[in-house]
Amino acid sequence: MDEILNLLKELHDDIDFETEDHLVDDRILDSFDVVTLVSEIDDRFDIRIPAEDIIPENFNSAEALYKLLERLVEE
């Protein structure tokens, strides 16, 4: 989880990603940020996020993103 938080902080160091749970809905993360996250996750963790999983619910919080990655690793 710490690695996800660090990755998010690299995008926006002024946001408390540990408590924020409407990152996409509140437009804290925009589409470019999401594309950057998908690319960085692939590069750093070798986890590919399928297009069907690139939805707001999976990127609204650090916890949601972490759960998505856990699920993808288990599959």
C-alpha positions, 0 to 999 in steps of 0.5 A: 500500500505504501508504494501506491501512496508514494506513486499517488504522491508523485502525481499530487503531493498536496493531497492526503491520499490516505483519507481521500476517497473521491479522487476521480469523482471530485476531479482530483485525478483527471484522465491524464493522471489515471493514464499515468498511474496505469503506465507507472503500475505496469512499469514498476510492478509489472501489473497490467490493468485491463481496459475494462478495469479502468473505471472511476471506482477503481481509482477513487481512492488509494485503497480501491486501487490497491484492492484492484492490484491485489485482485489482478495479481491473484488472477 
